[in-house]
Amino acid sequence: MYKIKNRINYLKYKFKKIFFNLILIPFYIPASIIFILIYFLKKKKKIRFFQLSPRLGFDLPYLDFYFLHEKDENLYLDVFFYYNIPSNLFLKQLIKQRVLLLSKYICLPIKNIEYAYSLLFKKKISFLLKKLSYGNRDIFGSLDLKISSFKLSQSNNLHGHKILEKMGLKENSKFICLNVRDSLFLEKNIFKINMDYHSYRDSDIDDYLKCCDRLTQLGYYVIRVGVITKKPIKTNNDMIIDYSHSKFRSDFMDFFLGSNCEFCISTGSGFDSIPFVFRKPILYVNIAPVGLLNASSKKFMFLPKHHYCNIKKRNLNLKEIFQNNAGMALKTNDFKDNNISLKNNNPDEILNASLDMINLIKNDFIISEAQIRNVNKFSYILNKYIPKDKYINIHGKIKSSFSFSFLDTNNTYLD
């Protein structure tokens, strides 16, 4: 029954796409005129078109790196457009203030005309549709070397603090964002088709309660974030706030929280791109695949999922994860096909990793000689096992650490 429903939803999506292409037909006339103008004016100033993703986790780092490394108003006129409605409309407001954002009804016909031109004349006009070769990967180490290209206005910050007070936080209260991914957001927002292949990334919010309670004892508020989440946090602790199930949740407030938190605990989803871009520390927990971790900042720490080998009847270390074709796995079945079961971190591991992050922040991100050696081991394994022919420009210099307590308990993980 579920497969039939999934197939129906997919056919609906394809029908909408065909209908949309029919709607585009009248726009090819002005698009053709613009294309000709671009062709003859390209020697004076090149015009580049950038198609944005609707998903926050792709767009926000991408735009940060664009502003830092690619924007050049003397050489280029850059045009941006969305194909689908963006998941965070406040981001759209921010970028409209800084770039030329046009309708897809103009940009997509130009893109299609450029494609037809390249087929007809065997010549690609490379200045038309552009992508950053490194996408949302920090291969230049910008997160530690340069300030964010994004900034909230003074009025934005005043408004955000007023909402914090309504949520129960006192003035100057420190808070931590808790971002625990489940499948509900993608199920409801992307194509309405089966997204079970991402299920290996999911986690249970109940496993984080022990950690949350301990953090509140240390004086931190814990704010559970997320646009759509399956179940609320069950707690009587007033310093643990389930913002994702509250009336205060908004696209703007997501940005305010992510840009003002002490640090973020995240299982890896769109929200953590906000603290990522605003240079906030991030503790990634229950994370996989290990080969695609964002490891370019000293402010990041990892607590990976356990990769249990069903044949060897034990957890694998990092080298073995790659040797068993799971280091770059992106689908649930990729792990199953290699006889690997992903095991979530237990509440004690999550708690201890959070305390590791607090200590890292207190030490101003300076780590011991032994911990530096572990970072170097991590870097060596990534460089050795990630296939260079398939994965280009995904890692710069490795600066991030695994949870210190995790490595103490799993002392062969980096062997």
C-alpha positions as CSV (number, residue, x, y, z in Angstrom):
1,M,0.0,0.0,0.0
2,Y,2.8,2.4,0.9
3,K,4.6,1.7,-2.4
4,I,1.4,2.5,-4.3
5,K,1.0,5.7,-2.5
6,N,4.6,6.6,-3.0
7,R,4.3,5.9,-6.7
8,I,1.2,8.1,-7.0
9,N,3.0,10.9,-5.3
10,Y,5.9,10.6,-7.6
11,L,3.6,10.7,-10.7
12,K,1.9,13.8,-9.3
13,Y,5.4,15.4,-9.0
14,K,6.2,14.5,-12.6
15,F,2.9,15.8,-13.8
16,K,3.5,19.1,-12.0
17,K,6.9,19.3,-13.6
18,I,5.5,18.8,-17.1
19,F,2.8,21.4,-16.4
20,F,5.4,23.9,-15.1
21,N,7.4,23.4,-18.4
22,L,4.3,24.3,-20.4
23,I,3.8,27.4,-18.3
24,L,7.4,28.4,-19.2
25,I,6.8,28.5,-23.0
26,P,5.7,32.2,-23.2
27,F,8.8,33.2,-21.2
28,Y,11.2,31.9,-23.9
29,I,10.6,35.1,-26.0
30,P,12.1,37.6,-23.5
31,A,14.6,35.0,-22.4
32,S,15.9,34.7,-26.0
33,I,16.4,38.4,-26.1
34,I,18.3,38.4,-22.8
35,F,20.4,35.5,-24.0
36,I,21.4,37.4,-27.1
37,L,22.3,40.5,-25.1
38,I,24.4,38.4,-22.7
39,Y,26.2,36.8,-25.6
40,F,27.3,40.1,-27.1
41,L,28.0,41.9,-23.8
42,K,30.1,39.1,-22.3
43,K,33.4,40.8,-23.2
44,K,32.6,43.8,-21.0
45,K,31.1,42.0,-18.0
46,K,30.3,38.4,-17.7
47,I,26.9,37.4,-16.4
48,R,26.7,34.3,-14.2
49,F,23.5,32.5,-13.2
50,F,23.4,30.5,-9.9
51,Q,20.6,28.1,-9.2
52,L,19.9,27.9,-5.4
53,S,18.7,24.8,-3.6
54,P,15.5,25.0,-1.6
55,R,17.3,23.3,1.4
56,L,18.9,25.5,4.0
57,G,21.8,23.1,4.6
58,F,23.0,23.4,1.0
59,D,22.4,27.1,0.4
60,L,23.6,28.9,3.5
61,P,27.3,27.6,3.5
62,Y,27.3,27.8,-0.3
63,L,26.4,31.5,-0.2
64,D,28.8,32.3,2.7
65,F,31.7,30.9,0.6
66,Y,30.4,32.7,-2.5
67,F,30.6,36.0,-0.7
68,L,34.0,35.2,0.7
69,H,35.7,33.8,-2.4
70,E,33.7,34.2,-5.6
71,K,31.8,37.6,-5.7
72,D,33.6,40.1,-7.9
73,E,31.4,43.0,-9.0
74,N,34.1,44.3,-11.3
75,L,34.2,41.2,-13.4
76,Y,30.7,39.7,-13.0
77,L,27.1,40.4,-12.8
78,D,25.8,37.5,-10.8
79,V,22.1,36.5,-11.0
80,F,20.5,34.0,-8.5
81,F,17.3,32.1,-8.7
82,Y,15.3,29.4,-6.9
83,Y,13.7,26.5,-8.7
84,N,11.7,25.5,-5.7
85,I,10.3,27.5,-2.7
86,P,13.2,27.8,-0.2
87,S,12.7,26.1,3.1
88,N,13.8,29.2,5.0
89,L,12.2,32.4,3.8
90,F,14.2,34.6,6.1
91,L,17.4,33.5,4.2
92,K,15.7,34.6,1.0
93,Q,15.1,38.1,2.6
94,L,18.8,38.3,3.6
95,I,20.2,37.4,0.2
96,K,17.8,39.7,-1.6
97,Q,19.5,42.6,0.2
98,R,22.9,41.6,-1.3
99,V,22.4,39.9,-4.7
100,L,20.3,40.1,-7.7
101,L,17.5,37.5,-7.2
102,L,15.3,36.9,-10.2
103,S,12.3,34.8,-11.0
104,K,12.9,31.2,-12.2
105,Y,10.4,32.0,-15.1
106,I,13.2,34.2,-16.6
107,C,16.3,32.3,-15.5
108,L,15.2,28.7,-16.4
109,P,14.4,29.5,-20.0
110,I,17.8,31.2,-20.4
111,K,19.4,28.1,-18.9
112,N,17.5,25.8,-21.4
113,I,18.4,28.1,-24.3
114,E,22.1,27.9,-23.3
115,Y,21.9,24.1,-23.2
116,A,20.3,24.0,-26.7
117,Y,23.0,26.4,-28.0
118,S,25.8,24.1,-26.6
119,L,24.2,21.1,-28.3
120,L,23.7,22.9,-31.6
121,F,27.1,24.6,-31.9
122,K,29.1,22.2,-29.8
123,K,30.2,25.1,-27.7
124,K,29.3,25.8,-24.1
125,I,28.8,29.3,-22.8
126,S,30.5,28.6,-19.5
127,F,29.7,31.9,-18.0
128,L,25.9,31.3,-17.9
129,L,25.1,28.6,-15.3
130,K,27.7,28.4,-12.5
131,K,28.3,26.2,-9.5
132,L,31.0,26.5,-6.9
133,S,33.3,23.5,-7.4
134,Y,33.5,23.0,-3.7
135,G,29.8,23.6,-3.0
136,N,29.1,23.9,0.7
137,R,32.5,22.4,1.7
138,D,35.0,24.6,3.6
139,I,38.1,23.5,1.7
140,F,39.9,26.9,2.3
141,G,39.5,26.8,6.1
142,S,37.4,30.0,6.0
143,L,35.5,29.1,9.1
144,D,38.5,29.7,11.3
145,L,40.2,32.3,9.2
146,K,37.5,34.7,8.2
147,I,34.4,36.3,9.8
148,S,31.0,35.3,8.6
149,S,29.7,37.1,5.5
150,F,26.3,37.0,7.2
151,K,25.2,39.3,10.0
152,L,21.9,40.0,11.7
153,S,20.9,43.6,12.0
154,Q,20.6,45.4,15.4
155,S,16.8,45.4,15.0
156,N,16.8,41.7,14.2
157,N,18.8,41.0,17.4
158,L,16.5,43.2,19.6
159,H,13.5,41.4,18.2
160,G,15.1,38.0,18.8
161,H,15.9,38.8,22.4
162,K,12.3,39.9,23.1
163,I,11.1,36.5,21.8
164,L,13.7,34.8,24.0
165,E,12.2,36.6,27.1
166,K,8.7,35.3,26.1
167,M,10.2,31.8,25.8
168,G,11.2,32.1,29.5
169,L,15.0,32.9,29.2
170,K,16.4,35.6,31.5
171,E,18.5,38.4,30.2
172,N,22.1,37.3,29.3
173,S,21.1,33.6,29.7
174,K,23.4,31.2,27.9
175,F,21.6,28.6,25.7
176,I,22.6,25.6,23.6
177,C,20.7,24.6,20.5
178,L,19.7,20.9,20.2
179,N,19.0,19.8,16.6
180,V,18.0,16.1,16.4
181,R,17.1,15.0,12.9
182,D,14.2,12.7,12.1
183,S,12.7,11.9,8.7
184,L,9.5,13.9,9.1
185,F,10.8,17.1,7.5
186,L,11.9,15.4,4.2
187,E,8.8,13.2,4.1
188,K,6.6,16.3,4.1
189,N,8.7,18.7,2.0
190,I,10.6,16.9,-0.7
191,F,8.6,15.5,-3.7
192,K,6.3,13.6,-1.4
193,I,8.1,10.4,-2.1
194,N,9.7,7.7,0.0
195,M,12.9,9.1,1.7
196,D,13.6,5.9,3.7
197,Y,17.1,5.8,2.2
198,H,18.0,8.7,4.6
199,S,16.7,6.8,7.7
200,Y,20.2,5.9,8.9
201,R,20.6,9.6,9.8
202,D,17.6,9.6,12.2
203,S,17.9,9.7,16.0
204,D,15.6,9.5,19.1
205,I,15.1,12.7,21.0
206,D,14.7,10.7,24.2
207,D,18.4,9.7,24.1
208,Y,19.3,13.3,24.7
209,L,17.3,14.0,27.9
210,K,20.1,13.0,30.2
211,C,22.5,15.3,28.5
212,C,20.0,18.2,28.5
213,D,19.3,17.8,32.2
214,R,23.1,17.9,33.0
215,L,23.6,21.0,30.8
216,T,20.8,22.9,32.7
217,Q,22.6,22.0,35.9
218,L,25.6,23.8,34.5
219,G,23.5,26.9,33.9
220,Y,22.6,26.5,30.2
221,Y,19.2,26.6,28.7
222,V,18.7,23.9,26.1
223,I,16.5,24.8,23.1
224,R,15.4,22.0,20.9
225,V,15.1,23.3,17.3
226,G,13.7,21.9,14.1
227,V,11.0,22.9,11.6
228,I,9.1,19.6,11.7
229,T,9.8,17.0,14.4
230,K,8.0,13.8,15.1
231,K,7.7,13.9,18.9
232,P,8.1,16.5,21.6
233,I,10.6,16.3,24.5
234,K,9.0,14.8,27.6
235,T,10.4,16.8,30.5
236,N,9.4,18.9,33.5
237,N,12.6,20.9,33.4
238,D,11.8,24.5,32.6
239,M,15.3,25.1,31.2
240,I,14.7,22.6,28.4
241,I,12.5,24.3,25.8
242,D,10.9,22.5,22.9
243,Y,11.0,25.4,20.5
244,S,10.2,23.2,17.5
245,H,6.8,22.4,19.0
246,S,6.1,25.9,20.2
247,K,4.3,29.0,18.8
248,F,7.6,30.8,18.8
249,R,9.1,28.8,15.9
250,S,9.8,30.8,12.8
251,D,12.3,31.1,10.0
252,F,13.7,34.3,11.5
253,M,14.0,32.8,15.0
254,D,15.9,29.8,13.6
255,F,18.5,32.3,12.4
256,F,18.6,34.2,15.7
257,L,19.0,31.1,17.8
258,G,21.6,29.5,15.6
259,S,23.7,32.7,15.4
260,N,23.5,33.4,19.2
261,C,23.9,30.0,20.8
262,E,26.9,29.0,23.0
263,F,27.2,25.9,20.8
264,C,24.9,23.6,18.9
265,I,24.5,19.8,19.4
266,S,23.4,18.4,16.0
267,T,22.8,15.1,14.3
268,G,23.5,16.8,11.0
269,S,20.7,18.5,9.1
270,G,19.8,21.9,7.7
271,F,19.5,23.9,10.9
272,D,23.2,23.4,11.8
273,S,24.2,25.3,8.7
274,I,23.2,28.5,10.7
275,P,25.7,28.0,13.6
276,F,28.1,26.7,10.9
277,V,28.0,30.0,9.0
278,F,28.0,32.2,12.1
279,R,31.2,30.4,13.3
280,K,29.6,28.8,16.4
281,P,31.0,25.6,17.9
282,I,29.1,22.5,16.8
283,L,29.1,19.0,18.4
284,Y,27.9,16.5,15.7
285,V,26.4,13.4,17.4
286,N,25.1,10.2,15.9
287,I,26.8,11.2,12.7
288,A,27.4,9.3,9.5
289,P,29.0,8.9,7.0
290,V,32.4,9.6,8.6
291,G,34.1,10.4,5.3
292,L,31.8,13.4,4.6
293,L,32.1,15.1,8.0
294,N,32.7,18.9,7.9
295,A,36.1,18.8,9.6
296,S,37.7,22.1,8.7
297,S,37.2,24.0,11.9
298,K,38.8,23.6,15.4
299,K,35.3,24.5,16.7
300,F,33.8,21.2,15.5
301,M,33.7,17.9,17.4
302,F,32.3,14.5,16.3
303,L,30.6,11.6,18.0
304,P,30.1,9.1,15.2
305,K,27.5,6.3,15.1
306,H,28.8,2.9,15.9
307,H,29.4,0.8,12.8
308,Y,28.6,-2.7,13.9
309,C,29.8,-5.5,11.6
310,N,27.3,-8.3,11.5
311,I,30.0,-10.7,10.3
312,K,32.7,-9.9,12.8
313,K,30.2,-9.3,15.6
314,R,31.9,-6.1,16.8
315,N,32.1,-2.4,16.1
316,L,34.5,-1.3,13.4
317,N,37.3,1.3,13.7
318,L,37.6,4.1,11.2
319,K,39.9,2.3,8.8
320,E,37.7,-0.7,8.8
321,I,34.6,1.4,8.1
322,F,36.3,2.6,4.9
323,Q,37.6,-0.9,4.0
324,N,34.0,-2.1,4.3
325,N,32.7,0.5,1.9
326,A,30.8,2.5,4.5
327,G,33.0,5.6,4.9
328,M,31.2,7.4,2.1
329,A,27.8,5.6,2.3
330,L,24.8,7.8,1.7
331,K,21.9,5.4,1.8
332,T,20.6,3.1,4.5
333,N,20.9,0.1,2.1
334,D,24.6,0.9,1.5
335,F,25.3,0.0,5.1
336,K,23.0,-3.1,5.0
337,D,24.5,-4.4,1.8
338,N,28.0,-4.3,3.5
339,N,26.7,-6.2,6.6
340,I,26.9,-3.1,8.8
341,S,24.3,-2.1,11.3
342,L,24.5,1.5,12.5
343,K,24.1,1.8,16.3
344,N,23.0,5.1,17.9
345,N,25.1,6.7,20.6
346,N,23.8,6.0,24.1
347,P,22.7,8.8,26.5
348,D,26.0,8.6,28.4
349,E,28.1,9.0,25.3
350,I,26.0,12.0,24.3
351,L,26.4,13.5,27.7
352,N,30.1,13.0,27.9
353,A,30.7,14.4,24.4
354,S,28.7,17.5,25.4
355,L,31.0,17.9,28.4
356,D,34.0,17.5,26.1
357,M,32.7,20.3,24.0
358,I,32.3,22.6,27.0
359,N,35.9,21.9,28.0
360,L,37.0,22.5,24.4
361,I,35.3,25.9,24.5
362,K,36.8,26.8,27.9
363,N,40.3,26.0,26.6
364,D,39.7,28.3,23.7
365,F,39.8,25.3,21.3
366,I,43.4,24.5,22.2
367,I,43.9,20.8,22.4
368,S,46.7,18.6,23.9
369,E,49.5,17.0,22.0
370,A,47.8,13.6,22.3
371,Q,44.6,15.1,20.9
372,I,46.6,16.7,18.0
373,R,48.0,13.3,17.2
374,N,44.4,12.0,17.0
375,V,43.5,14.8,14.6
376,N,46.5,13.9,12.4
377,K,45.5,10.2,12.4
378,F,41.9,11.2,11.4
379,S,43.4,13.3,8.5
380,Y,45.7,10.5,7.4
381,I,42.8,8.0,7.2
382,L,40.6,10.4,5.2
383,N,43.4,11.2,2.7
384,K,44.2,7.5,2.3
385,Y,40.7,6.1,1.9
386,I,38.6,8.7,0.2
387,P,38.8,8.0,-3.6
388,K,40.3,11.1,-5.3
389,D,38.7,10.3,-8.7
390,K,35.2,10.5,-7.3
391,Y,35.4,13.0,-4.4
392,I,37.1,16.2,-5.4
393,N,37.4,19.3,-3.1
394,I,35.5,18.0,-0.1
395,H,38.2,18.4,2.6
396,G,40.8,21.1,3.2
397,K,43.0,20.9,6.2
398,I,41.5,18.7,9.0
399,K,41.2,20.6,12.3
400,S,38.2,19.0,14.0
401,S,38.3,16.4,16.8
402,F,36.4,13.3,17.7
403,S,34.9,13.4,21.2
404,F,37.7,12.9,23.7
405,S,35.7,10.6,25.9
406,F,34.6,8.6,22.9
407,L,38.2,7.9,21.9
408,D,39.0,7.0,25.5
409,T,36.3,4.4,25.5
410,N,36.9,3.3,21.9
411,N,40.7,3.4,22.1
412,T,41.3,1.5,18.8
413,Y,39.0,3.7,16.7
414,L,41.9,5.6,15.0
415,D,44.3,2.6,14.9
